[in-house]
């Protein structure tokens, strides 16, 4: 494996890790929202990638019992992670230059 291919794989892996972290952050917030019956799971899933009024309202209703006091989620984190993941995958898929 060439060093550039290894770099592309590292970018892809970093994007995957960041995506998992973003999903974990989302679940940290919205598991409580679902648990308290502010949103259904289906409604909460839409908040992974977008900040709708419903998502903002549900987050505003969050109490202070979240880990480390985190009470909000930013969908931009998810999109940034997906962008890194896709960029790494596309770079890895390019034909090698001889």
C-alpha positions, 0 to 999 in steps of 0.5 A: 500500500502506498503512503498516499493510499494509507493517508486516504484510508486514515482520512476515511477511518477518521471520518468513520470515527467522527461519524460514530462520535457525532451519533453518540453525541446525538444519542446522548441528547435525544435518548433522554428526549425520547425517554421523556416522551418529548419525541418518538424515535422516528422524530428524533432520528430526523434530528441527526442531520437537521435542526428543525424547530421540533428538534430545537424545542425538544432540546430546550426541554432537556433537563440537567441530568445529561452526562457532563451537562451537555444539553444540545446537539449540532447536526453540523458535526454529523455532516462534517464527519460524513464529508470527511468519510466520503472524501476519504472513500473517494480518494481511496477509490481513485486509480493509482497514478504511475 
